[in-house]
Amino acid sequence: MRDEIFEKYPVPKAYMKLALPVVFSMVVSLVYNMVDTYFIAGTGNTDLVAGVALGTPVFTLMIALGDIFGLGGSSFISRLFGEKKFDDGKRVSVFSFYGAIICGILVAAILMIFRTPVLGLLGAGEATWKYASQYYTCIALGAPFIIVALTPSNQLRTEGFATASMIGSVLGAVVNIILDPVMIFGLGWGAAGAAIATVLGNVCTDIFFVWFLIKKSKALSVSLKGFHISMAEIGAVFAIGIPASVTNLMQSIGVTLTNRALLGFGDDKVAAMGIVMKINMIAALVLVGFAFGGQPLIGYNYGAKNKQRLKETLKFAYIFEGALALGLMIILGVLAPWLVGVFMKDPSIVENGTLMLRLQLAGMVFMGVVLISTCTFQSAGRAVGAFLLSVSRQGVIFAIVLAVAVKIAGYNGVLAAQAVSDFLTALLAVILMRNWWKKEKWMA
């Protein structure tokens, strides 16, 4: 256990040591997503691009469910390590690992049984059904591997192994990038090839993480020898894991609502938004990486009741995240036409995609506030605050804003809905954080 990182390093240094590997792994994942979109768009088939875009929320669902055990377990483990309860933390890591495996198997079965109605719910139509179905089916069958990969990638950082977490994630992304052209073009598998490459990348990640946990980790484990867990400990994992899961689940819902709202304006709009969502991940993943990369530091010091170091950590996190969000918003906004054009040269796609991207980026600073606040509530085990923020930005608040915006401004209302939702959710985050801070009298 590398206590010095959590207790002795200057806050900026400790935060960056934990967060930078996470950001790097997310940037590599981003590169994979960009390359994946590039190869899919390279088919020149707008229906295929739209079909994959419609099936993408299923992959996001996997990430959401993986967060139950990944972020839920790591949040609890961080607090236990802060309290010097290392044996308890190890048992929780075992529960989280095998819980993720069982969850993945159940999800794969459910998604395959209800494939037809779910595809309809996602908005797949006559032109896009074939491609959406191919992507959906392969991703659904790979659910156990995708969900399991998220558990050790989060929990290794609680022990200070942020670099190992990065290596595992990068390994999967690199395998993805290599296999994409082979399976999409070489084997002619199209949308199915893109999905299979994603699943195989996660299989490689799983193998690395299991090896590392067995050979290198001292505070975490995958061994069932002498394993036991209480209902209270399971509840502590789910209390934070479920709100964390809801965050990504709401992202799936948000993407689905956006796609369905755009269907009335043409499949080319859905295809353009599919590309824009990938580009928007440049900012989103970097912000998420820096927000959640520091989560073990927040959880550890909250568990250790080190109020001064916790305050310093949160101050640094908010200032850094806000400045970073502003910079990304400006840079990507200026480069918007070129970025969209990299994927498809169709003038309609470039024109619509440019406007879409700039409006998506408009709420980035507010998104940063929401991310740090959500991370703080999760790290401190404050389930209510984490849940409220999780269901708001791309869930309840977004759905309400989208419905109103479509009626008021039509197509442009759909595009502006996310930025407005980001602003309103940031206001909610500020209110919740202020109320919680006042209640934590020992922090005064």
Order of alpha helices (4+ residues) and beta strands (2+ residues): alpha-alpha-alpha-alpha-alpha-alpha-alpha-alpha-alpha-alpha-alpha-alpha-alpha-alpha-alpha-alpha-alpha-alpha
